[in-house]
Amino acid sequence: MRRTVLALLTLAAVLAGAVPAVAAPGSTTKGWEPAPSAPWDVAAGVRCDFPVHGEPVVDDVVQRVLDTHPDGSAKRVVYTGDLVVRVTNTGTGSFYDADAGGTAVVDYRTDGSQHWSVLGPVLVGVGESGGNLPRSLYIVDGGYTLDISSTGYKTVNMVYGTQDDLCARID
């Protein structure tokens, strides 16, 4: 718990000096670049009991590389900006526009694992036995960390906040 609180305080300190006052869509502010999200599809049973399509309807996310590995690949990246993803049950057409516009500092490790320190909402998909949350799609909102192992196992450690089950919303 203490490590998680420390990570979130560190994130807040980084963001206090790192987030641009204005990052207009399509523009870059010194060191910031657009980080667009691609549409995606998952088959029935992978996240929800039905097939799901996700597509950004608002995507003003920007990224800034804070540190690199010796080979030049990104080691630590901060992401911020408005993101609304339309999550659709493709079997029924039912959809929900999910606010996923949180701010995250992501550490990319050389073994392929990742550590996220997050403030605000982020869309998290969890497969069967693929994390410490049950299989579903979630908007996780608040202050928390997300660890993704090199095998893809996701561990959400909440300091405070909520988890909104999107499969239940569009069933």
Phi and psi in radians as a Rosetta constraint file:
Dihedral C 1 N 2 CA 2 C 2 CIRCULARHARMONIC -1.078 0.35
Dihedral N 2 CA 2 C 2 N 3 CIRCULARHARMONIC -0.705 0.35
Dihedral C 2 N 3 CA 3 C 3 CIRCULARHARMONIC -1.117 0.35
Dihedral N 3 CA 3 C 3 N 4 CIRCULARHARMONIC -0.696 0.35
Dihedral C 3 N 4 CA 4 C 4 CIRCULARHARMONIC -1.148 0.35
Dihedral N 4 CA 4 C 4 N 5 CIRCULARHARMONIC -0.779 0.35
Dihedral C 4 N 5 CA 5 C 5 CIRCULARHARMONIC -1.081 0.35
Dihedral N 5 CA 5 C 5 N 6 CIRCULARHARMONIC -0.738 0.35
Dihedral C 5 N 6 CA 6 C 6 CIRCULARHARMONIC -1.085 0.35
Dihedral N 6 CA 6 C 6 N 7 CIRCULARHARMONIC -0.724 0.35
Dihedral C 6 N 7 CA 7 C 7 CIRCULARHARMONIC -1.090 0.35
Dihedral N 7 CA 7 C 7 N 8 CIRCULARHARMONIC -0.723 0.35
Dihedral C 7 N 8 CA 8 C 8 CIRCULARHARMONIC -1.229 0.35
Dihedral N 8 CA 8 C 8 N 9 CIRCULARHARMONIC -0.630 0.35
Dihedral C 8 N 9 CA 9 C 9 CIRCULARHARMONIC -1.153 0.35
Dihedral N 9 CA 9 C 9 N 10 CIRCULARHARMONIC -0.681 0.35
Dihedral C 9 N 10 CA 10 C 10 CIRCULARHARMONIC -1.097 0.35
Dihedral N 10 CA 10 C 10 N 11 CIRCULARHARMONIC -0.768 0.35
Dihedral C 10 N 11 CA 11 C 11 CIRCULARHARMONIC -1.013 0.35
Dihedral N 11 CA 11 C 11 N 12 CIRCULARHARMONIC -0.809 0.35
Dihedral C 11 N 12 CA 12 C 12 CIRCULARHARMONIC -1.058 0.35
Dihedral N 12 CA 12 C 12 N 13 CIRCULARHARMONIC -0.712 0.35
Dihedral C 12 N 13 CA 13 C 13 CIRCULARHARMONIC -1.158 0.35
Dihedral N 13 CA 13 C 13 N 14 CIRCULARHARMONIC -0.746 0.35
Dihedral C 13 N 14 CA 14 C 14 CIRCULARHARMONIC -1.073 0.35
Dihedral N 14 CA 14 C 14 N 15 CIRCULARHARMONIC -0.794 0.35
Dihedral C 14 N 15 CA 15 C 15 CIRCULARHARMONIC -1.186 0.35
Dihedral N 15 CA 15 C 15 N 16 CIRCULARHARMONIC -0.557 0.35
Dihedral C 15 N 16 CA 16 C 16 CIRCULARHARMONIC -1.035 0.35
Dihedral N 16 CA 16 C 16 N 17 CIRCULARHARMONIC -0.555 0.35
Dihedral C 16 N 17 CA 17 C 17 CIRCULARHARMONIC -1.822 0.35
Dihedral N 17 CA 17 C 17 N 18 CIRCULARHARMONIC -0.166 0.35
Dihedral C 17 N 18 CA 18 C 18 CIRCULARHARMONIC -1.859 0.35
Dihedral N 18 CA 18 C 18 N 19 CIRCULARHARMONIC -0.521 0.35
Dihedral C 18 N 19 CA 19 C 19 CIRCULARHARMONIC -1.349 0.35
Dihedral N 19 CA 19 C 19 N 20 CIRCULARHARMONIC 2.244 0.35
Dihedral C 19 N 20 CA 20 C 20 CIRCULARHARMONIC -1.190 0.35
Dihedral N 20 CA 20 C 20 N 21 CIRCULARHARMONIC 2.605 0.35
Dihedral C 20 N 21 CA 21 C 21 CIRCULARHARMONIC -1.084 0.35
Dihedral N 21 CA 21 C 21 N 22 CIRCULARHARMONIC -0.689 0.35
Dihedral C 21 N 22 CA 22 C 22 CIRCULARHARMONIC -2.415 0.35
Dihedral N 22 CA 22 C 22 N 23 CIRCULARHARMONIC 2.184 0.35
Dihedral C 22 N 23 CA 23 C 23 CIRCULARHARMONIC -2.208 0.35
Dihedral N 23 CA 23 C 23 N 24 CIRCULARHARMONIC 1.457 0.35
Dihedral C 23 N 24 CA 24 C 24 CIRCULARHARMONIC -1.145 0.35
Dihedral N 24 CA 24 C 24 N 25 CIRCULARHARMONIC 2.574 0.35
Dihedral C 24 N 25 CA 25 C 25 CIRCULARHARMONIC -0.937 0.35
Dihedral N 25 CA 25 C 25 N 26 CIRCULARHARMONIC 2.336 0.35
Dihedral C 25 N 26 CA 26 C 26 CIRCULARHARMONIC 1.391 0.35
Dihedral N 26 CA 26 C 26 N 27 CIRCULARHARMONIC -0.108 0.35
Dihedral C 26 N 27 CA 27 C 27 CIRCULARHARMONIC -1.811 0.35
Dihedral N 27 CA 27 C 27 N 28 CIRCULARHARMONIC 2.864 0.35
Dihedral C 27 N 28 CA 28 C 28 CIRCULARHARMONIC -2.157 0.35
Dihedral N 28 CA 28 C 28 N 29 CIRCULARHARMONIC 2.458 0.35
Dihedral C 28 N 29 CA 29 C 29 CIRCULARHARMONIC -1.963 0.35
Dihedral N 29 CA 29 C 29 N 30 CIRCULARHARMONIC 2.401 0.35
Dihedral C 29 N 30 CA 30 C 30 CIRCULARHARMONIC -0.334 0.35
Dihedral N 30 CA 30 C 30 N 31 CIRCULARHARMONIC 1.895 0.35
Dihedral C 30 N 31 CA 31 C 31 CIRCULARHARMONIC 1.507 0.35
Dihedral N 31 CA 31 C 31 N 32 CIRCULARHARMONIC -0.153 0.35
Dihedral C 31 N 32 CA 32 C 32 CIRCULARHARMONIC -1.727 0.35
Dihedral N 32 CA 32 C 32 N 33 CIRCULARHARMONIC 2.417 0.35
Dihedral C 32 N 33 CA 33 C 33 CIRCULARHARMONIC -2.333 0.35
Dihedral N 33 CA 33 C 33 N 34 CIRCULARHARMONIC 2.644 0.35
Dihedral C 33 N 34 CA 34 C 34 CIRCULARHARMONIC -1.032 0.35
Dihedral N 34 CA 34 C 34 N 35 CIRCULARHARMONIC 2.542 0.35
Dihedral C 34 N 35 CA 35 C 35 CIRCULARHARMONIC -2.309 0.35
Dihedral N 35 CA 35 C 35 N 36 CIRCULARHARMONIC 1.241 0.35
Dihedral C 35 N 36 CA 36 C 36 CIRCULARHARMONIC -1.170 0.35
Dihedral N 36 CA 36 C 36 N 37 CIRCULARHARMONIC 2.604 0.35
Dihedral C 36 N 37 CA 37 C 37 CIRCULARHARMONIC -1.728 0.35
Dihedral N 37 CA 37 C 37 N 38 CIRCULARHARMONIC 2.400 0.35
Dihedral C 37 N 38 CA 38 C 38 CIRCULARHARMONIC -1.552 0.35
Dihedral N 38 CA 38 C 38 N 39 CIRCULARHARMONIC 2.628 0.35
Dihedral C 38 N 39 CA 39 C 39 CIRCULARHARMONIC -1.073 0.35
Dihedral N 39 CA 39 C 39 N 40 CIRCULARHARMONIC 2.731 0.35
Dihedral C 39 N 40 CA 40 C 40 CIRCULARHARMONIC -2.589 0.35
Dihedral N 40 CA 40 C 40 N 41 CIRCULARHARMONIC 2.764 0.35
Dihedral C 40 N 41 CA 41 C 41 CIRCULARHARMONIC -2.362 0.35
Dihedral N 41 CA 41 C 41 N 42 CIRCULARHARMONIC 2.495 0.35
Dihedral C 41 N 42 CA 42 C 42 CIRCULARHARMONIC -2.303 0.35
Dihedral N 42 CA 42 C 42 N 43 CIRCULARHARMONIC 2.461 0.35
Dihedral C 42 N 43 CA 43 C 43 CIRCULARHARMONIC -1.287 0.35
Dihedral N 43 CA 43 C 43 N 44 CIRCULARHARMONIC 2.804 0.35
Dihedral C 43 N 44 CA 44 C 44 CIRCULARHARMONIC -0.957 0.35
Dihedral N 44 CA 44 C 44 N 45 CIRCULARHARMONIC 2.373 0.35
Dihedral C 44 N 45 CA 45 C 45 CIRCULARHARMONIC 1.560 0.35
Dihedral N 45 CA 45 C 45 N 46 CIRCULARHARMONIC -0.223 0.35
Dihedral C 45 N 46 CA 46 C 46 CIRCULARHARMONIC -1.358 0.35
Dihedral N 46 CA 46 C 46 N 47 CIRCULARHARMONIC -0.878 0.35
Dihedral C 46 N 47 CA 47 C 47 CIRCULARHARMONIC -2.063 0.35
Dihedral N 47 CA 47 C 47 N 48 CIRCULARHARMONIC -0.875 0.35
Dihedral C 47 N 48 CA 48 C 48 CIRCULARHARMONIC -1.968 0.35
Dihedral N 48 CA 48 C 48 N 49 CIRCULARHARMONIC 2.995 0.35
Dihedral C 48 N 49 CA 49 C 49 CIRCULARHARMONIC -1.295 0.35
Dihedral N 49 CA 49 C 49 N 50 CIRCULARHARMONIC -0.070 0.35
Dihedral C 49 N 50 CA 50 C 50 CIRCULARHARMONIC -2.333 0.35
Dihedral N 50 CA 50 C 50 N 51 CIRCULARHARMONIC 2.821 0.35
Dihedral C 50 N 51 CA 51 C 51 CIRCULARHARMONIC -1.204 0.35
Dihedral N 51 CA 51 C 51 N 52 CIRCULARHARMONIC 2.522 0.35
Dihedral C 51 N 52 CA 52 C 52 CIRCULARHARMONIC -2.285 0.35
Dihedral N 52 CA 52 C 52 N 53 CIRCULARHARMONIC 2.453 0.35
Dihedral C 52 N 53 CA 53 C 53 CIRCULARHARMONIC -2.079 0.35
Dihedral N 53 CA 53 C 53 N 54 CIRCULARHARMONIC 2.385 0.35
Dihedral C 53 N 54 CA 54 C 54 CIRCULARHARMONIC -2.143 0.35
Dihedral N 54 CA 54 C 54 N 55 CIRCULARHARMONIC 2.404 0.35
Dihedral C 54 N 55 CA 55 C 55 CIRCULARHARMONIC -2.649 0.35
Dihedral N 55 CA 55 C 55 N 56 CIRCULARHARMONIC 2.278 0.35
Dihedral C 55 N 56 CA 56 C 56 CIRCULARHARMONIC -1.135 0.35
Dihedral N 56 CA 56 C 56 N 57 CIRCULARHARMONIC 2.343 0.35
Dihedral C 56 N 57 CA 57 C 57 CIRCULARHARMONIC -1.876 0.35
Dihedral N 57 CA 57 C 57 N 58 CIRCULARHARMONIC -0.361 0.35
Dihedral C 57 N 58 CA 58 C 58 CIRCULARHARMONIC -2.355 0.35
Dihedral N 58 CA 58 C 58 N 59 CIRCULARHARMONIC 2.226 0.35
Dihedral C 58 N 59 CA 59 C 59 CIRCULARHARMONIC -2.548 0.35
Dihedral N 59 CA 59 C 59 N 60 CIRCULARHARMONIC 1.551 0.35
Dihedral C 59 N 60 CA 60 C 60 CIRCULARHARMONIC -1.980 0.35
Dihedral N 60 CA 60 C 60 N 61 CIRCULARHARMONIC 0.525 0.35
Dihedral C 60 N 61 CA 61 C 61 CIRCULARHARMONIC -1.309 0.35
Dihedral N 61 CA 61 C 61 N 62 CIRCULARHARMONIC 2.395 0.35
Dihedral C 61 N 62 CA 62 C 62 CIRCULARHARMONIC -2.171 0.35
Dihedral N 62 CA 62 C 62 N 63 CIRCULARHARMONIC 2.769 0.35
Dihedral C 62 N 63 CA 63 C 63 CIRCULARHARMONIC -2.312 0.35
Dihedral N 63 CA 63 C 63 N 64 CIRCULARHARMONIC 2.711 0.35
Dihedral C 63 N 64 CA 64 C 64 CIRCULARHARMONIC -2.473 0.35
Dihedral N 64 CA 64 C 64 N 65 CIRCULARHARMONIC 2.171 0.35
Dihedral C 64 N 65 CA 65 C 65 CIRCULARHARMONIC -1.354 0.35
Dihedral N 65 CA 65 C 65 N 66 CIRCULARHARMONIC 2.141 0.35
Dihedral C 65 N 66 CA 66 C 66 CIRCULARHARMONIC -1.681 0.35
Dihedral N 66 CA 66 C 66 N 67 CIRCULARHARMONIC -0.474 0.35
Dihedral C 66 N 67 CA 67 C 67 CIRCULARHARMONIC -2.733 0.35
Dihedral N 67 CA 67 C 67 N 68 CIRCULARHARMONIC 2.662 0.35
Dihedral C 67 N 68 CA 68 C 68 CIRCULARHARMONIC -2.207 0.35
Dihedral N 68 CA 68 C 68 N 69 CIRCULARHARMONIC 2.752 0.35
Dihedral C 68 N 69 CA 69 C 69 CIRCULARHARMONIC -1.337 0.35
Dihedral N 69 CA 69 C 69 N 70 CIRCULARHARMONIC 2.881 0.35
Dihedral C 69 N 70 CA 70 C 70 CIRCULARHARMONIC -0.961 0.35
Dihedral N 70 CA 70 C 70 N 71 CIRCULARHARMONIC -0.491 0.35
Dihedral C 70 N 71 CA 71 C 71 CIRCULARHARMONIC -1.435 0.35
Dihedral N 71 CA 71 C 71 N 72 CIRCULARHARMONIC 0.015 0.35
Dihedral C 71 N 72 CA 72 C 72 CIRCULARHARMONIC 1.625 0.35
Dihedral N 72 CA 72 C 72 N 73 CIRCULARHARMONIC -0.146 0.35
Dihedral C 72 N 73 CA 73 C 73 CIRCULARHARMONIC -1.286 0.35
Dihedral N 73 CA 73 C 73 N 74 CIRCULARHARMONIC 2.720 0.35
Dihedral C 73 N 74 CA 74 C 74 CIRCULARHARMONIC -1.114 0.35
Dihedral N 74 CA 74 C 74 N 75 CIRCULARHARMONIC 2.323 0.35
Dihedral C 74 N 75 CA 75 C 75 CIRCULARHARMONIC -1.876 0.35
Dihedral N 75 CA 75 C 75 N 76 CIRCULARHARMONIC -0.781 0.35
Dihedral C 75 N 76 CA 76 C 76 CIRCULARHARMONIC -2.380 0.35
Dihedral N 76 CA 76 C 76 N 77 CIRCULARHARMONIC 2.198 0.35
Dihedral C 76 N 77 CA 77 C 77 CIRCULARHARMONIC -2.333 0.35
Dihedral N 77 CA 77 C 77 N 78 CIRCULARHARMONIC 2.405 0.35
Dihedral C 77 N 78 CA 78 C 78 CIRCULARHARMONIC -1.824 0.35
Dihedral N 78 CA 78 C 78 N 79 CIRCULARHARMONIC 2.375 0.35
Dihedral C 78 N 79 CA 79 C 79 CIRCULARHARMONIC -2.117 0.35
Dihedral N 79 CA 79 C 79 N 80 CIRCULARHARMONIC 2.411 0.35
Dihedral C 79 N 80 CA 80 C 80 CIRCULARHARMONIC -2.736 0.35
Dihedral N 80 CA 80 C 80 N 81 CIRCULARHARMONIC 2.768 0.35
Dihedral C 80 N 81 CA 81 C 81 CIRCULARHARMONIC 2.275 0.35
Dihedral N 81 CA 81 C 81 N 82 CIRCULARHARMONIC 2.871 0.35
Dihedral C 81 N 82 CA 82 C 82 CIRCULARHARMONIC -1.201 0.35
Dihedral N 82 CA 82 C 82 N 83 CIRCULARHARMONIC 2.354 0.35
Dihedral C 82 N 83 CA 83 C 83 CIRCULARHARMONIC -2.573 0.35
Dihedral N 83 CA 83 C 83 N 84 CIRCULARHARMONIC 2.102 0.35
Dihedral C 83 N 84 CA 84 C 84 CIRCULARHARMONIC -2.135 0.35
Dihedral N 84 CA 84 C 84 N 85 CIRCULARHARMONIC 2.161 0.35
Dihedral C 84 N 85 CA 85 C 85 CIRCULARHARMONIC -1.944 0.35
Dihedral N 85 CA 85 C 85 N 86 CIRCULARHARMONIC 2.186 0.35
Dihedral C 85 N 86 CA 86 C 86 CIRCULARHARMONIC -1.451 0.35
Dihedral N 86 CA 86 C 86 N 87 CIRCULARHARMONIC 2.014 0.35
Dihedral C 86 N 87 CA 87 C 87 CIRCULARHARMONIC -1.811 0.35
Dihedral N 87 CA 87 C 87 N 88 CIRCULARHARMONIC 2.074 0.35
Dihedral C 87 N 88 CA 88 C 88 CIRCULARHARMONIC -2.110 0.35
Dihedral N 88 CA 88 C 88 N 89 CIRCULARHARMONIC 2.298 0.35
Dihedral C 88 N 89 CA 89 C 89 CIRCULARHARMONIC -1.343 0.35
Dihedral N 89 CA 89 C 89 N 90 CIRCULARHARMONIC 1.845 0.35
Dihedral C 89 N 90 CA 90 C 90 CIRCULARHARMONIC -1.266 0.35
Dihedral N 90 CA 90 C 90 N 91 CIRCULARHARMONIC -0.212 0.35
Dihedral C 90 N 91 CA 91 C 91 CIRCULARHARMONIC -1.345 0.35
Dihedral N 91 CA 91 C 91 N 92 CIRCULARHARMONIC -0.619 0.35
Dihedral C 91 N 92 CA 92 C 92 CIRCULARHARMONIC -1.992 0.35
Dihedral N 92 CA 92 C 92 N 93 CIRCULARHARMONIC -0.321 0.35
Dihedral C 92 N 93 CA 93 C 93 CIRCULARHARMONIC 1.518 0.35
Dihedral N 93 CA 93 C 93 N 94 CIRCULARHARMONIC -0.090 0.35
Dihedral C 93 N 94 CA 94 C 94 CIRCULARHARMONIC -1.119 0.35
Dihedral N 94 CA 94 C 94 N 95 CIRCULARHARMONIC 2.393 0.35
Dihedral C 94 N 95 CA 95 C 95 CIRCULARHARMONIC -2.463 0.35
Dihedral N 95 CA 95 C 95 N 96 CIRCULARHARMONIC 2.872 0.35
Dihedral C 95 N 96 CA 96 C 96 CIRCULARHARMONIC -2.476 0.35
Dihedral N 96 CA 96 C 96 N 97 CIRCULARHARMONIC 2.314 0.35
Dihedral C 96 N 97 CA 97 C 97 CIRCULARHARMONIC -1.579 0.35
Dihedral N 97 CA 97 C 97 N 98 CIRCULARHARMONIC 1.870 0.35
Dihedral C 97 N 98 CA 98 C 98 CIRCULARHARMONIC -1.695 0.35
Dihedral N 98 CA 98 C 98 N 99 CIRCULARHARMONIC 2.186 0.35
Dihedral C 98 N 99 CA 99 C 99 CIRCULARHARMONIC -1.304 0.35
Dihedral N 99 CA 99 C 99 N 100 CIRCULARHARMONIC 1.965 0.35
Dihedral C 99 N 100 CA 100 C 100 CIRCULARHARMONIC -2.104 0.35
Dihedral N 100 CA 100 C 100 N 101 CIRCULARHARMONIC 0.480 0.35
Dihedral C 100 N 101 CA 101 C 101 CIRCULARHARMONIC -1.577 0.35
Dihedral N 101 CA 101 C 101 N 102 CIRCULARHARMONIC 0.880 0.35
Dihedral C 101 N 102 CA 102 C 102 CIRCULARHARMONIC -1.412 0.35
Dihedral N 102 CA 102 C 102 N 103 CIRCULARHARMONIC -3.121 0.35
Dihedral C 102 N 103 CA 103 C 103 CIRCULARHARMONIC -2.079 0.35
Dihedral N 103 CA 103 C 103 N 104 CIRCULARHARMONIC 2.309 0.35
Dihedral C 103 N 104 CA 104 C 104 CIRCULARHARMONIC -2.405 0.35
Dihedral N 104 CA 104 C 104 N 105 CIRCULARHARMONIC 2.479 0.35
Dihedral C 104 N 105 CA 105 C 105 CIRCULARHARMONIC -1.845 0.35
Dihedral N 105 CA 105 C 105 N 106 CIRCULARHARMONIC 2.118 0.35
Dihedral C 105 N 106 CA 106 C 106 CIRCULARHARMONIC -1.986 0.35
Dihedral N 106 CA 106 C 106 N 107 CIRCULARHARMONIC 2.197 0.35
Dihedral C 106 N 107 CA 107 C 107 CIRCULARHARMONIC -1.723 0.35
Dihedral N 107 CA 107 C 107 N 108 CIRCULARHARMONIC 2.056 0.35
Dihedral C 107 N 108 CA 108 C 108 CIRCULARHARMONIC -1.682 0.35
Dihedral N 108 CA 108 C 108 N 109 CIRCULARHARMONIC 2.029 0.35
Dihedral C 108 N 109 CA 109 C 109 CIRCULARHARMONIC -1.613 0.35
Dihedral N 109 CA 109 C 109 N 110 CIRCULARHARMONIC 2.742 0.35
Dihedral C 109 N 110 CA 110 C 110 CIRCULARHARMONIC -1.167 0.35
Dihedral N 110 CA 110 C 110 N 111 CIRCULARHARMONIC -0.358 0.35
Dihedral C 110 N 111 CA 111 C 111 CIRCULARHARMONIC -1.491 0.35
Dihedral N 111 CA 111 C 111 N 112 CIRCULARHARMONIC 0.055 0.35
Dihedral C 111 N 112 CA 112 C 112 CIRCULARHARMONIC 1.631 0.35
Dihedral N 112 CA 112 C 112 N 113 CIRCULARHARMONIC -0.124 0.35
Dihedral C 112 N 113 CA 113 C 113 CIRCULARHARMONIC -1.399 0.35
Dihedral N 113 CA 113 C 113 N 114 CIRCULARHARMONIC 2.877 0.35
Dihedral C 113 N 114 CA 114 C 114 CIRCULARHARMONIC -2.402 0.35
Dihedral N 114 CA 114 C 114 N 115 CIRCULARHARMONIC 2.616 0.35
Dihedral C 114 N 115 CA 115 C 115 CIRCULARHARMONIC -2.213 0.35
Dihedral N 115 CA 115 C 115 N 116 CIRCULARHARMONIC 2.121 0.35
Dihedral C 115 N 116 CA 116 C 116 CIRCULARHARMONIC -1.903 0.35
Dihedral N 116 CA 116 C 116 N 117 CIRCULARHARMONIC 2.332 0.35
Dihedral C 116 N 117 CA 117 C 117 CIRCULARHARMONIC -1.948 0.35
Dihedral N 117 CA 117 C 117 N 118 CIRCULARHARMONIC 2.065 0.35
Dihedral C 117 N 118 CA 118 C 118 CIRCULARHARMONIC -2.192 0.35
Dihedral N 118 CA 118 C 118 N 119 CIRCULARHARMONIC 2.464 0.35
Dihedral C 118 N 119 CA 119 C 119 CIRCULARHARMONIC -2.177 0.35
Dihedral N 119 CA 119 C 119 N 120 CIRCULARHARMONIC 2.100 0.35
Dihedral C 119 N 120 CA 120 C 120 CIRCULARHARMONIC 1.753 0.35
Dihedral N 120 CA 120 C 120 N 121 CIRCULARHARMONIC -3.041 0.35
Dihedral C 120 N 121 CA 121 C 121 CIRCULARHARMONIC -1.427 0.35
Dihedral N 121 CA 121 C 121 N 122 CIRCULARHARMONIC 2.402 0.35
Dihedral C 121 N 122 CA 122 C 122 CIRCULARHARMONIC -2.419 0.35
Dihedral N 122 CA 122 C 122 N 123 CIRCULARHARMONIC 2.502 0.35
Dihedral C 122 N 123 CA 123 C 123 CIRCULARHARMONIC -1.440 0.35
Dihedral N 123 CA 123 C 123 N 124 CIRCULARHARMONIC 2.194 0.35
Dihedral C 123 N 124 CA 124 C 124 CIRCULARHARMONIC -2.230 0.35
Dihedral N 124 CA 124 C 124 N 125 CIRCULARHARMONIC 2.151 0.35
Dihedral C 124 N 125 CA 125 C 125 CIRCULARHARMONIC -1.792 0.35
Dihedral N 125 CA 125 C 125 N 126 CIRCULARHARMONIC 2.326 0.35
Dihedral C 125 N 126 CA 126 C 126 CIRCULARHARMONIC -2.203 0.35
Dihedral N 126 CA 126 C 126 N 127 CIRCULARHARMONIC 2.215 0.35
Dihedral C 126 N 127 CA 127 C 127 CIRCULARHARMONIC -1.506 0.35
Dihedral N 127 CA 127 C 127 N 128 CIRCULARHARMONIC 3.021 0.35
Dihedral C 127 N 128 CA 128 C 128 CIRCULARHARMONIC -0.989 0.35
Dihedral N 128 CA 128 C 128 N 129 CIRCULARHARMONIC 2.181 0.35
Dihedral C 128 N 129 CA 129 C 129 CIRCULARHARMONIC 0.982 0.35
Dihedral N 129 CA 129 C 129 N 130 CIRCULARHARMONIC 0.491 0.35
Dihedral C 129 N 130 CA 130 C 130 CIRCULARHARMONIC -1.849 0.35
Dihedral N 130 CA 130 C 130 N 131 CIRCULARHARMONIC 0.200 0.35
Dihedral C 130 N 131 CA 131 C 131 CIRCULARHARMONIC 3.127 0.35
Dihedral N 131 CA 131 C 131 N 132 CIRCULARHARMONIC -3.121 0.35
Dihedral C 131 N 132 CA 132 C 132 CIRCULARHARMONIC -1.493 0.35
Dihedral N 132 CA 132 C 132 N 133 CIRCULARHARMONIC 0.031 0.35
Dihedral C 132 N 133 CA 133 C 133 CIRCULARHARMONIC -1.892 0.35
Dihedral N 133 CA 133 C 133 N 134 CIRCULARHARMONIC 2.648 0.35
Dihedral C 133 N 134 CA 134 C 134 CIRCULARHARMONIC -1.126 0.35
Dihedral N 134 CA 134 C 134 N 135 CIRCULARHARMONIC 2.793 0.35
Dihedral C 134 N 135 CA 135 C 135 CIRCULARHARMONIC -0.925 0.35
Dihedral N 135 CA 135 C 135 N 136 CIRCULARHARMONIC 2.211 0.35
Dihedral C 135 N 136 CA 136 C 136 CIRCULARHARMONIC 2.987 0.35
Dihedral N 136 CA 136 C 136 N 137 CIRCULARHARMONIC -3.091 0.35
Dihedral C 136 N 137 CA 137 C 137 CIRCULARHARMONIC -1.941 0.35
Dihedral N 137 CA 137 C 137 N 138 CIRCULARHARMONIC 2.356 0.35
Dihedral C 137 N 138 CA 138 C 138 CIRCULARHARMONIC -2.274 0.35
Dihedral N 138 CA 138 C 138 N 139 CIRCULARHARMONIC 2.611 0.35
Dihedral C 138 N 139 CA 139 C 139 CIRCULARHARMONIC -1.758 0.35
Dihedral N 139 CA 139 C 139 N 140 CIRCULARHARMONIC 1.968 0.35
Dihedral C 139 N 140 CA 140 C 140 CIRCULARHARMONIC -1.716 0.35
Dihedral N 140 CA 140 C 140 N 141 CIRCULARHARMONIC 2.170 0.35
Dihedral C 140 N 141 CA 141 C 141 CIRCULARHARMONIC -2.286 0.35
Dihedral N 141 CA 141 C 141 N 142 CIRCULARHARMONIC 2.393 0.35
Dihedral C 141 N 142 CA 142 C 142 CIRCULARHARMONIC 2.348 0.35
Dihedral N 142 CA 142 C 142 N 143 CIRCULARHARMONIC -2.511 0.35
Dihedral C 142 N 143 CA 143 C 143 CIRCULARHARMONIC -2.016 0.35
Dihedral N 143 CA 143 C 143 N 144 CIRCULARHARMONIC 2.116 0.35
Dihedral C 143 N 144 CA 144 C 144 CIRCULARHARMONIC -2.889 0.35
Dihedral N 144 CA 144 C 144 N 145 CIRCULARHARMONIC 2.986 0.35
Dihedral C 144 N 145 CA 145 C 145 CIRCULARHARMONIC -2.076 0.35
Dihedral N 145 CA 145 C 145 N 146 CIRCULARHARMONIC 2.683 0.35
Dihedral C 145 N 146 CA 146 C 146 CIRCULARHARMONIC -2.291 0.35
Dihedral N 146 CA 146 C 146 N 147 CIRCULARHARMONIC 2.100 0.35
Dihedral C 146 N 147 CA 147 C 147 CIRCULARHARMONIC -1.868 0.35
Dihedral N 147 CA 147 C 147 N 148 CIRCULARHARMONIC 2.286 0.35
Dihedral C 147 N 148 CA 148 C 148 CIRCULARHARMONIC -2.058 0.35
Dihedral N 148 CA 148 C 148 N 149 CIRCULARHARMONIC 2.009 0.35
Dihedral C 148 N 149 CA 149 C 149 CIRCULARHARMONIC -1.257 0.35
Dihedral N 149 CA 149 C 149 N 150 CIRCULARHARMONIC 2.977 0.35
Dihedral C 149 N 150 CA 150 C 150 CIRCULARHARMONIC -1.143 0.35
Dihedral N 150 CA 150 C 150 N 151 CIRCULARHARMONIC -0.302 0.35
Dihedral C 150 N 151 CA 151 C 151 CIRCULARHARMONIC -1.634 0.35
Dihedral N 151 CA 151 C 151 N 152 CIRCULARHARMONIC -0.064 0.35
Dihedral C 151 N 152 CA 152 C 152 CIRCULARHARMONIC 1.695 0.35
Dihedral N 152 CA 152 C 152 N 153 CIRCULARHARMONIC -0.018 0.35
Dihedral C 152 N 153 CA 153 C 153 CIRCULARHARMONIC -1.168 0.35
Dihedral N 153 CA 153 C 153 N 154 CIRCULARHARMONIC 2.271 0.35
Dihedral C 153 N 154 CA 154 C 154 CIRCULARHARMONIC -1.909 0.35
Dihedral N 154 CA 154 C 154 N 155 CIRCULARHARMONIC 2.235 0.35
Dihedral C 154 N 155 CA 155 C 155 CIRCULARHARMONIC -2.096 0.35
Dihedral N 155 CA 155 C 155 N 156 CIRCULARHARMONIC 2.011 0.35
Dihedral C 155 N 156 CA 156 C 156 CIRCULARHARMONIC -1.701 0.35
Dihedral N 156 CA 156 C 156 N 157 CIRCULARHARMONIC 2.176 0.35
Dihedral C 156 N 157 CA 157 C 157 CIRCULARHARMONIC -2.016 0.35
Dihedral N 157 CA 157 C 157 N 158 CIRCULARHARMONIC 1.769 0.35
Dihedral C 157 N 158 CA 158 C 158 CIRCULARHARMONIC -1.391 0.35
Dihedral N 158 CA 158 C 158 N 159 CIRCULARHARMONIC 2.317 0.35
Dihedral C 158 N 159 CA 159 C 159 CIRCULARHARMONIC -1.605 0.35
Dihedral N 159 CA 159 C 159 N 160 CIRCULARHARMONIC -0.805 0.35
Dihedral C 159 N 160 CA 160 C 160 CIRCULARHARMONIC -2.757 0.35
Dihedral N 160 CA 160 C 160 N 161 CIRCULARHARMONIC 2.732 0.35
Dihedral C 160 N 161 CA 161 C 161 CIRCULARHARMONIC 2.325 0.35
Dihedral N 161 CA 161 C 161 N 162 CIRCULARHARMONIC -2.831 0.35
Dihedral C 161 N 162 CA 162 C 162 CIRCULARHARMONIC -2.389 0.35
Dihedral N 162 CA 162 C 162 N 163 CIRCULARHARMONIC 2.859 0.35
Dihedral C 162 N 163 CA 163 C 163 CIRCULARHARMONIC -2.276 0.35
Dihedral N 163 CA 163 C 163 N 164 CIRCULARHARMONIC 2.025 0.35
Dihedral C 163 N 164 CA 164 C 164 CIRCULARHARMONIC -1.832 0.35
Dihedral N 164 CA 164 C 164 N 165 CIRCULARHARMONIC 2.050 0.35
Dihedral C 164 N 165 CA 165 C 165 CIRCULARHARMONIC -1.372 0.35
Dihedral N 165 CA 165 C 165 N 166 CIRCULARHARMONIC 1.840 0.35
Dihedral C 165 N 166 CA 166 C 166 CIRCULARHARMONIC -1.284 0.35
Dihedral N 166 CA 166 C 166 N 167 CIRCULARHARMONIC -0.511 0.35
Dihedral C 166 N 167 CA 167 C 167 CIRCULARHARMONIC -1.048 0.35
Dihedral N 167 CA 167 C 167 N 168 CIRCULARHARMONIC -0.727 0.35
Dihedral C 167 N 168 CA 168 C 168 CIRCULARHARMONIC -1.141 0.35
Dihedral N 168 CA 168 C 168 N 169 CIRCULARHARMONIC -0.592 0.35
Dihedral C 168 N 169 CA 169 C 169 CIRCULARHARMONIC -1.176 0.35
Dihedral N 169 CA 169 C 169 N 170 CIRCULARHARMONIC -0.577 0.35
Dihedral C 169 N 170 CA 170 C 170 CIRCULARHARMONIC -1.947 0.35
Dihedral N 170 CA 170 C 170 N 171 CIRCULARHARMONIC 0.178 0.35
